[in-house]
Amino acid sequence: MPGERPRDAAVRSRGVPRGGHTTERGSAGLEYGGIIAAAALVVAAVLFGIVQGDLARHTTNAVCRIFLGEGCEDTAQSVQTALEKALSGDYVALGDSFASGEGAGDYHDGTNYDNRDDWDPGNWGDDSHNRCRRSTSSYAEQTYASPEFDFAGGFTAVYCSGATQTDLDNPNGSNDGEGPQLDALTEDTSLVTMSIGGNDLGFGAVLQDCVLNGGSGVPFTDGCQAKWDEKLDQRLEDLKPELVALYTRMREKAPNARIVIMGYPRLFNDPPSQELNNMLFSEDQVWMNGKADQLNAMLREACREAGVEFIDPTQAFLGHGVGAPDGEQWINDLDWGGPGLAVTDPGSFHPNAQGHAAMAALLAEQLRNPRYP
């Protein structure tokens, strides 16, 4: 992958050794006044430790320094910040098309071809294919390439357009050469980012149905909202414990890493576009934005239960969805004429390079100043 850096051992934060020095009872008794003075020093040291954000370790070392004097850990130097932890080893990026950069262009070689629909006679009989479409503009690659962040290890991108939870634990059956994404996680991993869940909901099929049969619907048939509303609500409920279990497995495979889950932006501007360039009625745009909000709310709860970090891009994308003015739209409109024999480009309704830059900025702020769901 581009921007690959030398791989160094992950930095480990040092723990405070338990047990320690003991003396015989009465061998060096303190006068009452001395005890009061020592206690005051301990309290002062502990209060300083609270300011530093690590009460237990500073309490231990305050006592150690006052009563023993030597062999105590210098917590002011050894406590690792959240940013230092994230940069201390390898960065591994997981997920689906909203992570891979589908729609942002500039795809890596070997991740944007399908010889099954290639009319070149030289490729007849060759059915190899990989449309993971990993973009150099993905928010993960932009983050790794940023001069602000000097990762001690390398960068591994295994995200893939169309991925679902199944592809995290199993080889990707839709693309050649793609093993289980979680296999990329190790003890040397210091940062993991991921976007996953939209395909598990079947959001692509929802968009397709709303394009074909949106608004009030074709007479005597259900429109997309009537067809999908209850199904999506039920799937959101079922998906939450599945994601909690997934995040937990990620923590087990990468025990030294910060794990950051990126949510999904609303696809459509508010108020919605009336021009129908995207072939969607305004009422369906509003409804799908609401479902994106529900998805992010569920993702936040799952992250909270699993103890991982979460970024909601909703606010950042307001005014930049499909239907925004030219130059301000961060989500691609419906694009006809996709690769191979596809009728539409799969990058439709996905963030463009500007959108991924916005998500990279959100990730950078989360790395510097972590906020938990």
HELIX and SHEET records of a PDB file:
HELIX    1   1 TYR A   32  GLN A   52  1                                  21    
HELIX    2   2 LEU A   55  PHE A   67  1                                  13    
HELIX    3   3 THR A   75  SER A   78  1                                   4    
HELIX    4   4 ALA A   82  LEU A   87  1                                   6    
HELIX    5   5 SER A   97  SER A  100  1                                   4    
HELIX    6   6 ASN A  115  ASP A  117  5                                   3    
HELIX    7   7 PRO A  121  ASN A  123  5                                   3    
HELIX    8   8 TYR A  139  ALA A  145  1                                   7    
HELIX    9   9 THR A  166  ASP A  169  1                                   4    
HELIX   10  10 GLN A  181  ALA A  184  5                                   4    
HELIX   11  11 GLY A  198  LEU A  201  1                                   4    
HELIX   12  12 PHE A  203  LEU A  212  1                                  10    
HELIX   13  13 CYS A  224  LYS A  253  1                                  30    
HELIX   14  14 SER A  282  ALA A  306  1                                  25    
HELIX   15  15 THR A  314  PHE A  317  1                                   4    
HELIX   16  16 ALA A  353  ARG A  368  1                                  16    
SHEET    1   A 5 PHE A 155  ALA A 157  0                                        
SHEET    2   A 5 ASP A  90  GLY A  95  1                                        
SHEET    3   A 5 THR A 189  SER A 195  1                                        
SHEET    4   A 5 ARG A 258  MET A 262  1                                        
SHEET    5   A 5 GLU A 309  ILE A 311  1                                        
SHEET    1   B 2 TYR A 113  ASP A 114  0                                        
SHEET    2   B 2 HIS A 129  ASN A 130 -1                                        
END                                                                             
